[in-house]
Amino acid sequence: MAIQSLGYIGINSTKSEDWGRFATGLLGMQPVDRSRARQAFRMDDRKQRLLVQAEGGDGLGFLGWEMESRADLDALGARLEAHGVTVARGTRALADERQVGDLIRFSDPGGNALEAFCDPMIATDAFVPGRPISGFLTGPLGMGHIVLNVAEIDTLMPFYRDVLGFHVSDYGLEPYKLYFFHVNGRHHSFAMVGSGRRGVHHFMVELGSLDDVGQGYDLAQGEEGRVAYTLGRHANDHITSFYAHTPSGFFVEYGWGGRIIDPATWQPHETTDGPSLWGHDRLYDMPEAQRAKLREMRLSAAARGVRVPMPAPNCAWLDAVVAQE
């Protein structure tokens, strides 16, 4: 019954033209469907991964979590209902819109709209990126990860950990609570920031080459105000990335070299080195005390010579999953 990966993300936005330029010209996604009401973008052999719909406001529309079969989908629906969560079956029209075989819809305790689905539709033609890139790291690891701002992590923890079955990868308590969860070998597919706010903090897409990220960084720096975090490397998932402002006011993390873990042996733990080993300087408005704390944590890591491994050329766990599929 386990959720396998983050399959797709839906964004509500009235800035469709801006999203089209951002998703293709900077991120390198392929536009595949466009109307006055919605846009869809590919990242791989799936018919779509990112959907932007012309709904009121700008922010998260829904998250789509992939499951292996309809039986797993039914089991998850029953489990949710047993915990008092209202579950609705997706109509055939909605499944077609999402390009999946079947889906259910529900919300987390914070009001975020979630979907679980099975049987994603595969495109018959090859992925053609919106700009020259080597491609995205998806497959069994899913689309990437999503990080939500939440008012209070403790009220959402039982839902994601105990009901949905997400597994804690690690967590930090300073300068704010951060909890990271894995559902496959990607270090995290979901995370929560106890910022006291609600909404998307960022979603991450992972590239096949560091040069893809570096060239994307150059492109982002060519647009005034586009870069939100400078190039840097995270302490927990080891990814090298920068963050860009989206047309909807949250961020996209654009990275390479993320950590692959073995879910069977991984042990959750607290991290104390801060979010980043170096870089990721915040260029947007934030409380100065918080900015200073983040800088202090990075300088402490530098003074102690903290190092993390570079990405391995091969991952036994991922190779085994790919071979099985």
C-alpha positions in Angstrom: 0.0 0.0 0.0 3.0 2.3 0.2 3.2 5.6 -1.6 6.1 5.3 -4.1 7.0 8.8 -5.2 5.9 12.3 -5.9 4.3 11.9 -9.3 3.1 15.4 -10.2 2.5 18.9 -8.9 -0.4 21.2 -9.6 -0.1 25.0 -9.3 -2.8 27.6 -9.1 -1.8 30.7 -11.0 -3.3 33.5 -13.2 0.2 34.2 -14.6 0.2 31.5 -17.2 2.4 33.4 -19.7 5.0 33.9 -17.0 4.9 30.2 -16.0 5.3 29.1 -19.6 8.5 31.1 -20.0 9.8 30.1 -16.6 9.1 26.4 -16.9 10.6 26.1 -20.4 13.2 28.8 -20.7 14.8 28.4 -17.3 13.8 25.0 -15.9 14.0 23.2 -19.3 10.6 21.5 -19.2 8.7 20.7 -22.3 5.2 22.3 -22.9 2.7 19.7 -23.9 -0.7 21.1 -23.4 -2.0 24.6 -23.3 -5.5 26.2 -23.0 -6.9 29.3 -21.4 -7.5 27.3 -18.3 -4.4 25.2 -17.9 -0.8 24.4 -19.0 1.0 21.1 -18.7 4.8 20.4 -18.8 6.8 17.2 -19.3 10.1 16.3 -17.6 10.6 12.7 -18.9 8.6 9.9 -20.5 5.5 10.7 -18.5 2.8 12.7 -20.4 3.0 15.4 -17.7 4.6 16.3 -14.4 3.8 19.9 -13.7 0.3 21.4 -14.2 -0.5 25.1 -14.0 -4.2 26.0 -13.8 -5.8 29.4 -14.0 -7.4 29.3 -10.6 -7.8 32.1 -8.1 -4.7 33.1 -6.2 -1.2 31.8 -6.6 0.0 28.7 -4.8 -0.4 25.0 -4.4 -3.3 23.4 -6.3 -2.6 19.8 -5.5 0.1 17.1 -5.0 -0.1 13.8 -6.8 1.5 10.8 -5.0 2.0 7.6 -7.0 1.0 4.1 -6.0 1.6 0.8 -7.7 -1.9 -0.4 -8.2 -5.6 0.2 -7.8 -5.6 -2.3 -5.0 -3.0 -0.1 -3.2 -5.1 3.0 -4.0 -8.2 1.3 -2.5 -6.3 0.3 0.6 -5.0 3.8 1.2 -8.5 5.2 0.7 -9.8 2.8 3.4 -7.0 3.7 5.7 -7.6 7.4 5.3 -11.3 7.0 6.0 -10.6 4.9 9.1 -8.6 7.9 10.4 -11.6 10.2 9.7 -10.2 11.7 6.5 -12.8 12.4 3.8 -11.9 10.7 0.5 -13.4 11.2 -2.9 -12.9 9.1 -6.0 -11.6 11.0 -9.0 -14.0 11.1 -11.9 -13.0 9.6 -15.3 -12.7 13.1 -16.7 -10.3 14.1 -13.9 -8.2 11.0 -14.3 -7.9 11.8 -18.0 -6.9 15.4 -17.2 -4.3 14.1 -14.8 -3.2 11.5 -17.4 -3.5 8.6 -15.0 -5.6 5.4 -14.7 -7.3 6.1 -11.4 -7.0 8.5 -8.4 -8.5 9.5 -5.1 -8.6 13.0 -3.6 -8.3 14.1 0.1 -6.7 16.9 2.2 -4.1 16.9 5.0 -5.0 18.5 8.3 -3.6 21.8 7.1 -6.0 22.0 4.2 -3.5 21.1 1.4 -5.1 19.2 -1.4 -3.6 15.8 -2.1 -4.2 13.1 -4.6 -3.0 9.5 -4.9 -3.0 7.8 -8.2 -1.9 4.7 -10.2 -1.2 3.8 -13.8 0.4 7.1 -15.1 0.2 7.5 -18.9 3.5 7.2 -20.8 4.2 9.3 -23.9 5.0 7.7 -27.2 7.4 10.4 -28.3 10.7 11.4 -26.7 11.1 14.2 -24.2 12.2 17.4 -25.8 13.5 19.9 -23.3 12.6 23.6 -23.4 16.3 24.5 -23.4 19.4 22.4 -23.9 19.8 20.2 -20.8 20.9 16.6 -20.2 17.5 15.8 -18.6 15.9 15.4 -15.2 16.5 12.7 -12.6 13.1 11.1 -12.2 12.2 7.4 -12.7 11.6 5.5 -9.5 12.7 8.6 -7.5 9.7 10.6 -8.8 9.5 14.2 -9.9 11.6 15.6 -7.2 10.5 17.0 -3.8 8.1 19.5 -2.3 8.5 21.5 0.8 5.6 23.2 2.5 5.4 26.1 5.0 3.2 25.0 7.9 1.8 26.7 10.9 2.7 23.9 13.3 4.6 20.8 12.3 3.5 18.8 15.3 -0.2 18.8 14.1 0.7 17.5 10.7 3.4 14.9 11.7 0.9 12.1 12.6 -0.9 12.4 9.3 2.2 12.2 7.1 4.2 9.7 9.2 1.5 7.5 10.7 -1.4 7.6 8.1 0.4 8.1 4.8 3.4 6.1 5.9 6.1 8.7 5.0 9.5 7.9 6.7 11.5 10.6 8.6 14.9 11.1 7.0 16.2 13.7 9.4 15.2 16.9 11.1 16.6 20.2 12.3 15.4 22.4 15.2 17.3 25.6 14.5 16.7 28.3 13.4 13.2 26.7 12.9 11.8 23.2 12.8 12.5 21.3 9.6 11.4 17.7 9.0 12.3 15.7 5.9 10.5 12.5 4.7 11.4 9.8 2.2 9.1 7.4 0.3 11.9 5.9 -1.9 15.6 6.2 -2.2 15.6 10.0 -2.8 16.7 11.5 0.5 13.4 13.4 0.8 10.3 13.7 -1.4 8.5 15.8 1.1 9.4 18.2 3.9 7.8 20.7 6.2 9.1 24.0 7.5 7.6 25.2 10.8 7.6 28.8 9.7 4.2 29.7 11.1 3.0 30.4 7.5 1.0 28.2 5.1 1.7 27.4 1.5 4.5 26.2 -0.8 8.1 27.0 0.3 9.6 25.4 -2.8 9.6 22.3 -5.1 12.9 20.8 -6.3 13.8 19.3 -9.7 17.1 17.5 -10.1 19.2 17.7 -13.2 21.4 15.0 -14.8 24.4 17.3 -15.0 26.0 19.9 -12.8 26.6 22.0 -15.9 22.8 22.1 -16.4 22.5 23.7 -13.0 25.4 26.1 -13.6 24.0 27.3 -16.9 20.6 27.6 -15.4 22.2 29.8 -12.7 23.7 32.0 -15.4 20.3 32.4 -17.0 18.6 33.1 -13.7 21.2 35.8 -12.9 20.4 37.4 -16.2 16.8 38.2 -15.0 16.6 40.8 -12.3 15.3 39.4 -9.1 15.0 35.8 -10.3 17.6 34.3 -8.0 16.3 33.7 -4.5 19.2 31.7 -3.0 22.7 31.7 -4.3 24.4 28.5 -5.5 25.1 26.3 -2.5 25.2 22.8 -1.1 22.8 21.3 1.4 24.1 19.5 4.5 21.5 16.7 4.6 20.7 15.6 1.0 24.1 16.8 -0.4 22.5 18.5 -3.4 24.2 21.4 -5.1 21.6 23.9 -6.2 20.2 27.4 -6.4 16.7 28.6 -5.8 14.7 30.8 -8.2 11.6 32.9 -7.6 8.6 31.5 -9.5 5.8 33.6 -11.0 3.6 32.5 -8.0 5.8 33.9 -5.2 7.4 30.6 -3.9 10.7 29.1 -5.0 11.9 26.3 -7.3 15.2 24.6 -6.2 17.3 23.6 -9.3 19.9 21.0 -8.3 22.2 18.2 -9.1 23.9 15.4 -7.1 21.2 14.6 -4.5 21.8 11.9 -2.0 20.4 8.4 -2.6 19.7 6.5 0.6 18.7 2.8 1.3 15.2 3.0 2.9 15.6 -0.4 4.4 18.5 0.6 6.6 18.2 4.3 7.0 17.9 5.7 10.5 16.3 9.1 11.2 18.4 11.6 13.1 18.7 15.2 14.1 21.0 17.5 12.0 22.8 20.3 13.7 25.0 21.8 10.9 22.2 23.9 9.5 20.5 23.6 6.1 23.6 24.3 4.0 27.3 23.6 4.2 28.1 26.6 2.0 26.3 29.2 -0.2 22.5 29.4 -0.4 22.7 33.0 0.8 19.1 34.3 0.9 18.6 37.3 -1.4 15.0 38.0 -0.5 13.6 39.9 2.5 13.8 37.9 5.8 14.3 38.8 9.4 17.9 39.8 9.9 18.3 37.7 13.0 17.3 34.6 11.0 19.6 35.5 8.2 22.5 36.0 10.7 21.8 32.6 12.3 21.9 30.8 8.9 25.2 32.5 8.1 26.6 31.6 11.5 25.7 28.0 11.0 27.5 27.9 7.6 30.6 29.6 8.9 30.7 27.1 11.8 30.6 24.2 9.3 33.4 25.8 7.4 35.5 26.3 10.6 35.0 22.7 11.5 35.8 21.5 8.0 32.5 19.6 7.6 32.5 17.6 4.4 30.0 15.3 2.8 30.6 12.7 0.0 30.3 13.6 -3.7 27.6 11.7 -5.6 28.6 8.2 -6.4 28.7 7.3 -10.1 26.3 4.4 -9.5 23.8 3.6 -6.7 23.2 -0.1 -6.0 19.7 0.6 -4.7 18.6 2.7 -7.7 20.2 0.2 -10.1 18.2 -2.6 -8.5 14.9 -0.7 -8.7 15.5 0.2 -12.4 16.5 -3.4 -13.2 13.3 -4.6 -11.5 11.1 -2.2 -13.5 
